[in-house]
Amino acid sequence: MQKRTRVALATAAATAMLVTACSQGETEGGTTTADGELSGTCTILQYEAATTAQYKGWERALEIFSETYPEVDLEWSTTSFDAIRANAKILLSGNEVPDVLLFNTGNADGGQLASQGLLDPITEVVDANGWSDEITGSVAALARYDENGNAGSGDWYGVPNTASYFTFYYNKDMLAEQGFDAPPTTIAELEEMFDAFLADGVTPVSSNAGEHAVLQTWWQLVSSVADRKQIDDFILLQGPVDTSSGAFIEGTTKLQDWLEAGYLGEQLAGIKGDEMERAFIAGEFPFMANGTWSFSRVNDESAFDWGTFTFPEAELNAGASGHLWGIPANAKNKACGEAWIDITLSPEVQNLIANEGGIPVMGDTAAIEDPKIKEMNEQFDAIKEADALSFYPDYPVPGLLDLQMSELQSMANGSTDAESFMKTMQEFYDSGSQS
């Protein structure tokens, strides 16, 4: 049979219709022959934009899949992230479901799908392929869920291809004009740089509270003084949490100090991520505090010499493994899903993702050609080696992100303070984590 690859764009509401009948003589969905060859139809559903590094890696993965399994009728469908989040339960509850699906991490998304029996536990597959030897610790935590849908333990329900983390981007030319020839290695040095720019009438950090930059900055300030147990108790619901003391109030107070000092600018609630990135790229700010997801744009569009550095003196670094490839419980060709995940984790695909500006979870940093991409991945390697990812702060309970964003916008405009924010978040967190 001639192998066919179909590429489709679809909304989540129409996704369930993407699975087609198999050719005559095959079991519904597909088969695995005695020699390990796959056949039948294999449907893959994802939501990454075609411009991302991981998507470019997956384009090569599709080619490899076609070359390796020529008897498979492969169907590749793209929807939106929001559509998957809104419709995943309905989609996966039917009889016509994708054979492999990209889904979001965290208790509110992957955890719910796992606990409701909508995803296959794939621990045996992960172990048999050796993926758990490479994807470990905090990089693996959000791929595993217990019977209640809480991340950090239990079976594997998905496998990440990539990761991301919080970082500082800096304009080397602007720092040199201020007499700084290297990025800071301590908080004191960082704030000294901030003060030097403020003294010249320049806001140090391009940021925003209209989307997620201030949120990530806050969480990094908390993570900088937190230990592994404090983070895991909060994010993974592994123990009691008191946000009125310790790292939570210390990090939040530091953010309040930064806001009041003017380090992050003014009227942040009205600024979006695109505006923040454009301003840094235009050379209006010496620093930008954001995730590695801004890397490709900065790399492509900046006309000045720039670099990145992780938060100085930090115990932990905000960041997490990326979205997960998983196999629906009702999938008809589960062997195809396993094969697809295996190909996406192959050295060729992982290294391609890296060279396109991504952060693969199983890549070879030595194989990266671009020096800035290599530097970013070396920083991630150090974080991974130290098991220092502190995840992202909205993961524990549904709705927490909206509350955090609202409170941080209020902090940015001066209408609330660190103590009030932590009290409000504690009440919401307790209610959600105990329900």
TACORPE-V515262 format. One record per residue. N is the residue number from 1. RES is the residue in one letter. PSI is psi as a letter, one per 40 degrees, with the letter a starting at -180 (999 if undefined). Layout:
n = (N;N)
res = (RES;RES)
psi = (PSI;PSI)
This chain:
n = (1;2;3;4;5;6;7;8;9;10;11;12;13;14;15;16;17;18;19;20;21;22;23;24;25;26;27;28;29;30;31;32;33;34;35;36;37;38;39;40;41;42;43;44;45;46;47;48;49;50;51;52;53;54;55;56;57;58;59;60;61;62;63;64;65;66;67;68;69;70;71;72;73;74;75;76;77;78;79;80;81;82;83;84;85;86;87;88;89;90;91;92;93;94;95;96;97;98;99;100;101;102;103;104;105;106;107;108;109;110;111;112;113;114;115;116;117;118;119;120;121;122;123;124;125;126;127;128;129;130;131;132;133;134;135;136;137;138;139;140;141;142;143;144;145;146;147;148;149;150;151;152;153;154;155;156;157;158;159;160;161;162;163;164;165;166;167;168;169;170;171;172;173;174;175;176;177;178;179;180;181;182;183;184;185;186;187;188;189;190;191;192;193;194;195;196;197;198;199;200;201;202;203;204;205;206;207;208;209;210;211;212;213;214;215;216;217;218;219;220;221;222;223;224;225;226;227;228;229;230;231;232;233;234;235;236;237;238;239;240;241;242;243;244;245;246;247;248;249;250;251;252;253;254;255;256;257;258;259;260;261;262;263;264;265;266;267;268;269;270;271;272;273;274;275;276;277;278;279;280;281;282;283;284;285;286;287;288;289;290;291;292;293;294;295;296;297;298;299;300;301;302;303;304;305;306;307;308;309;310;311;312;313;314;315;316;317;318;319;320;321;322;323;324;325;326;327;328;329;330;331;332;333;334;335;336;337;338;339;340;341;342;343;344;345;346;347;348;349;350;351;352;353;354;355;356;357;358;359;360;361;362;363;364;365;366;367;368;369;370;371;372;373;374;375;376;377;378;379;380;381;382;383;384;385;386;387;388;389;390;391;392;393;394;395;396;397;398;399;400;401;402;403;404;405;406;407;408;409;410;411;412;413;414;415;416;417;418;419;420;421;422;423;424;425;426;427;428;429;430;431;432;433;434;435)
res = (M;Q;K;R;T;R;V;A;L;A;T;A;A;A;T;A;M;L;V;T;A;C;S;Q;G;E;T;E;G;G;T;T;T;A;D;G;E;L;S;G;T;C;T;I;L;Q;Y;E;A;A;T;T;A;Q;Y;K;G;W;E;R;A;L;E;I;F;S;E;T;Y;P;E;V;D;L;E;W;S;T;T;S;F;D;A;I;R;A;N;A;K;I;L;L;S;G;N;E;V;P;D;V;L;L;F;N;T;G;N;A;D;G;G;Q;L;A;S;Q;G;L;L;D;P;I;T;E;V;V;D;A;N;G;W;S;D;E;I;T;G;S;V;A;A;L;A;R;Y;D;E;N;G;N;A;G;S;G;D;W;Y;G;V;P;N;T;A;S;Y;F;T;F;Y;Y;N;K;D;M;L;A;E;Q;G;F;D;A;P;P;T;T;I;A;E;L;E;E;M;F;D;A;F;L;A;D;G;V;T;P;V;S;S;N;A;G;E;H;A;V;L;Q;T;W;W;Q;L;V;S;S;V;A;D;R;K;Q;I;D;D;F;I;L;L;Q;G;P;V;D;T;S;S;G;A;F;I;E;G;T;T;K;L;Q;D;W;L;E;A;G;Y;L;G;E;Q;L;A;G;I;K;G;D;E;M;E;R;A;F;I;A;G;E;F;P;F;M;A;N;G;T;W;S;F;S;R;V;N;D;E;S;A;F;D;W;G;T;F;T;F;P;E;A;E;L;N;A;G;A;S;G;H;L;W;G;I;P;A;N;A;K;N;K;A;C;G;E;A;W;I;D;I;T;L;S;P;E;V;Q;N;L;I;A;N;E;G;G;I;P;V;M;G;D;T;A;A;I;E;D;P;K;I;K;E;M;N;E;Q;F;D;A;I;K;E;A;D;A;L;S;F;Y;P;D;Y;P;V;P;G;L;L;D;L;Q;M;S;E;L;Q;S;M;A;N;G;S;T;D;A;E;S;F;M;K;T;M;Q;E;F;Y;D;S;G;S;Q;S)
psi = (h;h;h;h;h;h;h;i;h;i;i;d;d;e;d;e;e;d;h;i;i;i;i;h;e;i;i;h;d;i;i;h;i;d;e;e;i;i;a;a;i;h;h;h;h;i;e;i;i;e;e;i;d;d;d;d;d;d;d;d;d;d;d;d;d;d;d;d;g;e;e;h;g;h;h;h;i;h;a;i;d;d;d;d;d;d;e;d;d;d;d;e;e;a;e;g;i;i;d;h;h;h;i;i;i;i;d;e;c;d;d;d;d;d;d;e;f;e;i;h;h;f;d;d;d;d;d;d;e;e;d;e;d;d;h;i;b;d;d;e;d;e;e;h;i;a;d;e;e;h;i;e;i;a;i;h;e;i;h;i;d;i;i;i;i;i;i;h;i;i;h;d;d;d;d;d;d;e;e;h;e;i;i;i;e;i;d;d;d;d;d;d;d;d;d;d;d;d;d;e;e;h;h;d;h;h;a;i;e;d;b;e;d;d;d;d;d;d;d;d;d;d;d;d;e;i;i;d;d;d;d;d;d;d;d;e;f;e;i;i;h;h;e;e;i;a;d;d;d;d;d;d;d;d;d;d;d;d;d;d;e;e;d;e;a;i;f;d;d;e;h;i;d;d;d;d;d;d;d;d;d;e;f;e;i;d;i;h;h;a;i;e;e;e;d;d;d;d;d;d;e;h;e;i;h;i;a;i;i;i;h;i;e;h;d;i;h;h;i;i;i;a;i;h;h;i;h;i;d;e;i;d;g;d;d;d;d;d;d;d;d;d;d;d;e;i;d;d;d;d;d;d;d;d;e;e;e;i;g;i;e;f;i;h;d;d;e;h;d;h;d;d;d;d;d;d;d;d;d;d;d;d;d;d;d;e;f;e;h;e;a;i;e;e;d;d;i;i;e;d;d;d;d;d;d;d;d;d;d;d;d;d;e;e;e;i;i;d;d;d;d;d;d;d;d;d;d;d;d;d;d;d;e;e;999)
